[in-house]
Amino acid sequence: MAERSTTAANTAANAATTARTNTKNTLTDGIESVTKSFDENLDRVQSLNEKFVDAAKLSGNLTLDAYEKALSSVLDFNKSIATTAKLDWVSAVVDAQTSLVQGISTAATTAVREVLQ
């Protein structure tokens, strides 16, 4: 009878050891799977962020191009009005205004383009 209880105890101990080993292996496999999935998703997010930043830079540069063209058109229109007025003082004021606006605009757009690089 003692032999049976020793055998039963050994069987129970072996079963417990096997259960712990299986649990440990399952847990390890689960952690590795989650880590791998996390790394893959992190790579995807980083790739999307890079694409988003590139698209934002492109959009910013296109917006600056449109702004510069629109400003140039407005300033050219002002100059043509001043020329049509045929008054020297009006032409002088418009030329001064045009130079000032172009200088400020050039400085601002240059700074923004450097940020967008």
C-alpha positions as CSV (number, residue, x, y, z in Angstrom):
1,M,0.0,0.0,0.0
2,A,2.9,2.3,0.8
3,E,4.2,1.6,-2.7
4,R,0.9,2.7,-4.2
5,S,0.8,5.9,-2.3
6,T,4.4,6.6,-3.3
7,T,3.6,5.9,-7.0
8,A,0.5,8.1,-6.7
9,A,2.6,10.9,-5.1
10,N,5.2,10.6,-7.8
11,T,2.5,10.7,-10.5
12,A,0.9,13.7,-8.9
13,A,4.3,15.4,-8.6
14,N,5.1,14.6,-12.2
15,A,1.7,15.9,-13.3
16,A,2.2,19.1,-11.3
17,T,5.7,19.6,-12.8
18,T,4.4,19.0,-16.3
19,A,1.5,21.4,-15.7
20,R,4.0,24.1,-14.4
21,T,6.2,23.5,-17.4
22,N,3.3,23.7,-19.9
23,T,2.0,26.9,-18.2
24,K,5.5,28.4,-18.3
25,N,5.9,27.5,-22.0
26,T,2.4,28.8,-22.8
27,L,3.1,32.1,-21.0
28,T,6.5,32.5,-22.6
29,D,5.0,31.8,-26.1
30,G,2.2,34.4,-25.3
31,I,4.7,37.0,-24.3
32,E,6.8,36.4,-27.3
33,S,3.7,36.6,-29.6
34,V,2.6,39.9,-27.9
35,T,6.1,41.4,-28.2
36,K,6.4,40.4,-31.9
37,S,2.9,41.9,-32.6
38,F,3.8,45.1,-30.7
39,D,7.1,45.5,-32.6
40,E,5.3,45.0,-36.0
41,N,2.6,47.5,-35.0
42,L,5.2,49.9,-33.9
43,D,7.0,49.7,-37.2
44,R,3.7,50.3,-39.0
45,V,3.0,53.4,-36.9
46,Q,6.4,54.8,-37.5
47,S,6.0,54.2,-41.2
48,L,2.7,56.0,-41.2
49,N,4.1,58.9,-39.1
50,E,6.9,59.3,-41.7
51,K,4.4,59.3,-44.5
52,F,2.2,61.8,-42.7
53,V,5.2,64.2,-42.0
54,D,6.2,63.9,-45.7
55,A,2.7,64.7,-46.8
56,A,2.5,67.7,-44.4
57,K,5.8,69.0,-45.7
58,L,4.6,68.7,-49.3
59,S,1.3,70.4,-48.5
60,G,3.1,73.2,-46.6
61,N,5.4,73.8,-49.6
62,L,2.5,73.9,-52.0
63,T,0.6,76.3,-49.8
64,L,3.7,78.6,-49.7
65,D,3.9,78.4,-53.5
66,A,0.3,79.4,-53.8
67,Y,0.7,82.2,-51.3
68,E,3.8,83.6,-53.1
69,K,1.9,83.6,-56.5
70,A,-1.2,85.2,-55.0
71,L,0.9,87.9,-53.3
72,S,2.9,88.5,-56.5
73,S,-0.4,89.0,-58.4
74,V,-1.7,91.5,-55.8
75,L,1.5,93.5,-55.8
76,D,1.6,93.5,-59.6
77,F,-2.0,94.7,-59.7
78,N,-1.1,97.5,-57.2
79,K,1.8,98.5,-59.4
80,S,-0.4,98.6,-62.5
81,I,-2.9,100.8,-60.7
82,A,-0.2,103.2,-59.6
83,T,1.2,103.3,-63.1
84,T,-2.3,104.0,-64.5
85,A,-2.7,106.9,-62.0
86,K,0.3,108.6,-63.5
87,L,1.1,110.4,-60.2
88,D,4.7,110.1,-59.1
89,W,3.9,110.2,-55.4
90,V,1.4,107.3,-55.8
91,S,4.0,105.3,-57.7
92,A,6.5,106.0,-54.9
93,V,4.2,104.9,-52.2
94,V,3.2,101.7,-54.0
95,D,6.8,100.9,-54.8
96,A,7.7,101.4,-51.1
97,Q,4.8,99.3,-50.0
98,T,5.6,96.6,-52.5
99,S,9.3,96.5,-51.4
100,L,8.3,96.2,-47.8
101,V,5.7,93.5,-48.3
102,Q,8.0,91.5,-50.6
103,G,10.9,91.8,-48.0
104,I,8.7,90.6,-45.1
105,S,7.1,87.9,-47.2
106,T,10.4,86.6,-48.5
107,A,11.9,86.4,-45.0
108,A,8.8,84.6,-43.6
109,T,8.5,82.1,-46.5
110,T,12.2,81.4,-46.4
111,A,12.0,80.7,-42.7
112,V,9.0,78.4,-43.1
113,R,10.6,76.5,-46.0
114,E,13.7,75.9,-43.8
115,V,11.4,74.4,-41.1
116,L,9.7,72.2,-43.8
117,Q,13.0,70.8,-44.9
